[in-house]
Amino acid sequence: MGSQSSNIFSHPLWPAIVSLQTIRLPGENIYFIPPIDLRETMKLTYAEAGVDIDQKSEAIGSLVKMLGFTRQGVGKRVEMDGGYAGFIEFGSYALGLCTDGVGTKILIANAMRKWDTIGIDCVAMNANDLVCVGAEPLAFVDYIAIDKPDNELAKQIGIGLQEGAKQANVSLVGGEFAILPQMVNGFDLAGTCMGWIKKSKLITGKKIAVGDAIIGVKSSGVHSNGLSLARKVVEKNEMTFDEKFDRISRPIGLELLEPTKMYVKEMLQVVRQCEVHGMAHITGGGLRNFIRLHPNREFRIEKPLEPHNIFKILQEMGDIEDEEMYQTFNMGMGMAIILPEKHVKKALEIINRTQEARVVGHVHDGKGVCNSEIGLEYTRY
């Protein structure tokens, strides 16, 4: 705790603390978070914040059942299970496409009136997915749906998209700016990324073997998933995004707006110089993303990366269970690489030039993914 809260127990408002999630004392500039047993139980979940990932999976299944058409010859769909992108035939190459958005991180940007980094998130969420199968991102298009034109907003979004394109080394080739006054309240931002790879080099996860090492690469923070739950925590505690905490050096809104880390350049170098069996972009679903890589392997996280302070603050203020945290947020690990032990040293040498990474676990016989350090296990994506 900071020194300003050292006399909290003698403060006249102390009796009220036991019935509050958090309290800021008059004249103080930091929040005190009482111990769990002194607070009302909130036990917030992602579903209570409006995002039920199990229902989402069921809805996706209903959609996918209706889809299946593919042309023949050039443009025929490349059949892949559980991949982070879709691919089509293009001679000896495969062209990949993926699409994603920024989600409710936009609402935090609105609250802070700061939109110049969400374009980075938009590019990163797509480009990081493409590189998980070994593909090199080439081009990007954005889609902005908005209730009315806003020049300053558009300019700031453009600043972020430009920076994201530079980080991913993709060409910005176009997009759509749709004015939808009766359909949209505010705006939404999404994008689509195209990449390419030789078909023989596609990383499908099928080669993942028992004994393979799992390298975890550090995230920059919350990235672009779980923000509905984060916002619900802030709302439940009757705070604003301008509030500060003694464990983070800036307002919580700015901490949540920290752009998604771009992993493209480092991952492409690893793929080209090492034998990579699988990669997981740790986004919505948290650790459950590993399950999509191979149905008959257990991904055991034995020494997880340390979660950022923002995750600890959200968990304490929302009284959120570990199980919920690790299936909602990246918890400090934004990307994971699965490869044979003999390639670990080279891979870490490449990644740690510009990022932070280390071995966090190994592949075992079995199914699902677990964090053995804290006793968590997930069996379905």
C-alpha positions in Angstrom: 0.0 0.0 0.0 1.1 3.6 -0.5 1.9 5.7 2.5 -1.2 7.8 2.0 -3.4 4.9 3.1 -1.2 3.7 6.0 -3.7 4.9 8.6 -6.7 3.4 6.9 -7.8 1.4 10.0 -8.1 4.5 12.1 -9.9 6.5 9.5 -13.5 7.4 10.5 -14.8 5.9 7.3 -13.2 2.5 8.1 -16.5 0.8 9.3 -18.0 1.5 5.9 -15.2 -0.2 4.1 -16.4 -3.7 5.1 -19.5 -3.2 3.0 -17.8 -1.6 0.0 -15.8 -3.2 -2.9 -13.3 -0.3 -2.9 -13.1 3.1 -1.2 -11.2 6.3 -1.9 -10.6 8.4 1.1 -11.3 12.2 1.0 -8.2 13.9 -0.1 -6.5 10.7 -1.2 -5.5 10.0 -4.8 -5.3 6.2 -4.7 -7.8 3.5 -4.0 -7.7 1.1 -1.1 -9.0 -2.5 -1.9 -10.0 -4.2 1.3 -9.3 -7.9 1.8 -11.7 -10.3 0.1 -13.2 -11.5 3.4 -14.1 -7.8 4.4 -16.0 -7.1 1.2 -19.3 -8.1 -0.2 -18.9 -11.0 -2.5 -19.2 -9.9 -6.1 -17.7 -12.9 -8.0 -18.0 -11.2 -11.3 -17.8 -13.3 -14.5 -17.5 -12.6 -18.2 -21.0 -13.9 -18.7 -22.4 -11.5 -16.1 -20.6 -8.7 -18.0 -22.5 -9.7 -21.1 -20.2 -12.1 -22.9 -20.8 -15.9 -22.4 -18.0 -17.7 -24.2 -19.9 -21.0 -24.1 -23.0 -19.5 -25.7 -20.7 -17.8 -28.2 -19.1 -21.1 -29.2 -22.6 -22.6 -29.7 -23.7 -19.7 -31.9 -20.5 -20.0 -34.0 -21.3 -23.7 -34.4 -24.8 -22.9 -35.6 -23.4 -20.5 -38.2 -20.6 -22.8 -39.4 -23.1 -25.7 -39.9 -24.7 -23.6 -42.6 -21.4 -22.8 -44.4 -19.3 -25.1 -46.6 -19.3 -23.9 -50.2 -15.9 -23.7 -51.9 -14.9 -23.1 -55.5 -12.6 -25.5 -57.3 -9.1 -24.9 -58.6 -7.5 -21.6 -57.7 -9.4 -20.3 -54.7 -10.5 -23.7 -53.4 -10.6 -23.7 -49.6 -7.7 -25.3 -47.8 -9.1 -27.7 -45.2 -7.8 -26.9 -41.7 -9.2 -27.6 -38.3 -8.9 -25.1 -35.5 -6.7 -22.6 -37.3 -6.6 -18.9 -36.6 -7.2 -18.0 -40.3 -8.8 -19.4 -43.4 -6.8 -20.3 -46.5 -7.4 -20.8 -50.2 -5.4 -22.5 -52.9 -3.1 -20.3 -55.0 -0.8 -22.6 -56.9 2.0 -23.8 -54.6 1.0 -21.1 -52.1 -2.0 -20.6 -49.8 -3.6 -17.2 -49.3 -4.9 -16.5 -45.9 -7.7 -14.3 -44.6 -8.8 -13.4 -41.1 -11.0 -10.8 -39.6 -11.4 -9.3 -36.2 -12.2 -6.1 -34.3 -11.3 -4.0 -31.3 -14.5 -4.8 -29.3 -15.6 -2.9 -26.3 -12.1 -1.4 -25.9 -13.7 1.3 -28.0 -16.0 2.3 -25.1 -12.9 2.9 -22.9 -11.3 5.0 -25.7 -14.6 7.0 -25.9 -14.5 7.6 -22.1 -10.9 8.8 -22.3 -11.5 10.6 -25.7 -8.4 8.9 -26.9 -8.7 6.9 -30.2 -5.2 7.1 -31.6 -4.1 3.6 -30.5 -7.1 1.4 -31.2 -6.1 1.1 -34.9 -3.0 -0.7 -33.6 -5.2 -3.1 -31.8 -7.3 -3.7 -34.9 -4.3 -4.6 -37.1 -2.6 -6.6 -34.3 -5.6 -8.8 -33.6 -5.6 -9.9 -37.2 -1.9 -10.0 -38.1 -1.1 -12.0 -34.9 -3.8 -14.5 -35.9 -2.3 -15.0 -39.3 1.2 -15.6 -38.1 0.0 -18.4 -35.9 -0.2 -20.7 -38.9 3.1 -19.4 -40.2 1.7 -17.0 -42.8 3.2 -13.6 -43.5 0.6 -10.8 -43.4 0.6 -8.7 -46.6 -2.4 -6.4 -46.7 -5.1 -5.0 -44.5 -8.5 -3.4 -45.0 -10.5 -1.7 -42.2 -14.2 -1.3 -41.6 -15.6 1.6 -39.6 -19.4 1.7 -38.9 -20.4 5.1 -37.3 -23.6 7.0 -36.5 -22.3 10.3 -37.9 -19.1 11.6 -39.4 -16.4 12.8 -37.0 -13.2 14.3 -38.4 -11.1 14.2 -35.3 -12.2 10.6 -34.5 -11.4 9.5 -38.0 -8.0 11.1 -37.9 -7.1 9.5 -34.6 -8.2 6.0 -35.8 -6.1 6.6 -38.9 -3.0 7.3 -36.8 -3.4 4.0 -35.1 -4.0 2.0 -38.3 -0.9 3.6 -39.8 1.2 2.6 -36.9 -0.2 -0.9 -36.7 0.5 -1.4 -40.4 4.1 -0.4 -39.9 4.5 -2.8 -37.0 3.0 -5.7 -38.9 4.6 -4.6 -42.2 1.3 -4.8 -44.1 0.0 -2.6 -46.9 -3.2 -0.6 -46.1 -5.1 -1.1 -49.4 -8.6 0.3 -48.6 -11.6 -0.1 -46.4 -15.1 1.1 -45.7 -16.5 4.0 -43.8 -20.2 3.4 -43.3 -22.6 6.0 -41.9 -25.4 4.0 -40.1 -27.3 6.5 -37.9 -30.2 4.2 -37.0 -28.1 1.0 -36.6 -25.1 2.2 -34.7 -24.8 4.3 -31.6 -21.2 5.6 -31.6 -18.9 3.5 -33.8 -17.3 0.1 -34.3 -13.9 -0.7 -35.8 -12.9 -4.0 -37.4 -10.5 -5.2 -40.1 -9.5 -8.0 -42.4 -5.9 -9.1 -43.1 -4.5 -11.1 -46.0 -1.3 -13.2 -45.9 0.5 -15.9 -47.8 2.5 -19.0 -47.2 3.8 -22.0 -49.1 1.2 -24.7 -48.6 3.9 -27.2 -47.5 4.8 -24.7 -44.7 1.4 -24.3 -43.0 1.5 -24.8 -39.3 -1.6 -26.8 -38.5 -0.8 -28.2 -35.0 -0.9 -31.8 -36.2 2.8 -32.2 -35.5 2.5 -31.2 -31.9 4.1 -34.0 -29.9 4.4 -35.1 -26.3 7.5 -33.5 -24.9 7.4 -30.4 -27.0 8.2 -27.2 -25.1 5.7 -24.3 -24.7 7.3 -20.8 -24.9 5.2 -18.0 -23.6 5.7 -14.5 -24.9 4.8 -11.6 -22.7 1.8 -9.4 -23.5 1.7 -5.6 -23.1 -1.4 -5.8 -20.9 -5.0 -6.6 -21.4 -4.8 -6.3 -25.2 -8.2 -6.4 -26.8 -10.2 -9.1 -25.0 -12.0 -9.2 -21.7 -12.8 -5.5 -21.7 -16.5 -6.0 -21.1 -15.5 -7.7 -17.8 -13.0 -5.0 -17.0 -15.5 -2.3 -17.6 -18.1 -4.1 -15.4 -15.5 -4.1 -12.6 -15.0 -0.4 -12.9 -18.7 0.2 -13.1 -19.5 -2.0 -10.0 -16.9 -0.1 -8.0 -18.5 3.2 -9.0 -15.2 4.5 -10.4 -14.2 6.4 -13.6 -11.4 5.5 -16.0 -9.4 8.5 -14.7 -8.8 6.8 -11.3 -5.3 5.8 -10.3 -3.9 2.9 -8.2 -0.7 2.6 -6.3 0.4 -0.4 -8.5 0.0 1.3 -11.8 1.6 4.6 -12.8 -1.3 6.0 -14.9 -5.1 6.2 -14.9 -6.7 2.8 -15.2 -8.3 3.9 -18.5 -4.9 4.4 -20.1 -3.7 1.1 -18.7 -6.6 -0.7 -20.4 -6.0 1.2 -23.6 -2.3 -0.1 -23.9 -2.2 -1.3 -27.5 -2.1 -5.0 -28.3 1.4 -6.3 -28.7 2.4 -7.0 -32.3 4.3 -10.4 -32.6 4.5 -10.7 -36.3 8.2 -10.0 -37.0 9.6 -12.1 -34.2 7.3 -15.0 -34.9 8.1 -15.1 -38.6 11.8 -15.2 -37.8 11.2 -18.1 -35.4 9.2 -20.0 -38.0 11.9 -19.5 -40.6 14.7 -20.6 -38.4 13.2 -23.2 -36.1 10.8 -26.2 -36.3 7.6 -24.9 -35.0 4.7 -27.3 -34.4 2.1 -24.8 -33.2 1.3 -21.3 -32.1 -1.5 -19.8 -30.0 -2.6 -16.2 -29.9 -4.0 -15.8 -26.4 -7.1 -13.8 -27.0 -10.7 -14.4 -26.1 -10.9 -17.6 -24.2 -7.5 -17.2 -22.6 -5.8 -20.5 -22.0 -8.6 -22.3 -23.8 -7.0 -21.2 -27.1 -4.5 -24.0 -26.7 -7.2 -26.6 -27.1 -7.9 -25.7 -30.7 -4.3 -26.6 -31.7 -4.6 -30.4 -31.1 -7.5 -32.4 -29.7 -5.4 -35.2 -28.2 -2.7 -33.4 -26.4 -2.5 -31.8 -22.9 -0.9 -28.4 -22.8 0.5 -28.1 -19.3 1.5 -24.6 -18.2 3.9 -25.3 -15.3 5.6 -21.9 -14.8 3.2 -19.2 -16.1 4.4 -15.7 -16.8 3.7 -13.2 -14.1 0.4 -11.4 -14.7 0.5 -7.6 -15.0 -0.7 -5.5 -12.1 -3.8 -4.5 -14.0 -5.0 -8.1 -13.9 -4.4 -8.4 -10.2 -6.3 -5.1 -9.6 -9.3 -6.2 -11.7 -9.4 -9.6 -10.0 -9.3 -8.1 -6.5 -11.9 -5.4 -7.2 -14.2 -7.8 -8.9 -13.5 -10.8 -6.7 -13.0 -12.8 -9.8 -12.1 -16.5 -9.6 -8.8 -17.7 -11.1 -10.7 -19.9 -13.5 -12.6 -16.9 -14.9 -9.5 -14.8 -15.2 -7.5 -17.4 -17.1 -10.4 -18.1 -19.6 -11.1 -14.4 -20.2 -7.7 -12.6 -20.2 -4.3 -13.4 -21.5 -2.9 -13.0 -17.9 0.5 -11.8 -19.1 1.0 -14.3 -22.0 0.0 -12.9 -25.3 1.4 -15.5 -27.6 2.7 -19.1 -27.2 4.9 -21.2 -29.4 5.0 -25.1 -29.3 8.2 -26.6 -30.6 10.7 -29.4 -29.9 13.1 -28.9 -27.0 16.1 -28.8 -29.4 14.8 -25.6 -31.0 14.0 -23.7 -27.7 17.4 -22.0 -27.3 17.4 -20.6 -30.8 13.7 -19.5 -30.6 14.3 -17.7 -27.3 17.4 -16.0 -28.7 15.4 -14.6 -31.6 12.3 -13.5 -29.5 14.2 -12.0 -26.6 16.0 -9.5 -28.8 12.9 -7.4 -28.9 10.3 -9.2 -26.7 10.2 -11.1 -23.4 9.8 -14.8 -23.5 10.6 -18.1 -21.7 9.6 -21.7 -21.4 6.3 -21.9 -19.5 5.4 -25.6 -19.9 5.4 -28.7 -22.0 3.0 -30.9 -24.0 1.8 -34.2 -22.3 -0.4 -37.2 -23.1 -4.0 -36.3 -22.5 -6.4 -33.5 -23.5 -7.1 -29.9 -22.7 -4.9 -27.3 -21.1 -4.0 -26.7 -17.5 -2.1 -24.2 -15.3 -0.6 -26.7 -12.9 0.8 -24.0 -10.7 -2.6 -22.9 -9.5 -4.6 -26.0 -10.3 -6.7 -24.9 -13.3 -7.9 -27.2 -16.1 -10.0 -26.6 -19.2 -11.1 -29.4 -21.5 -13.0 -27.6 -24.3 -12.4 -24.5 -26.3 
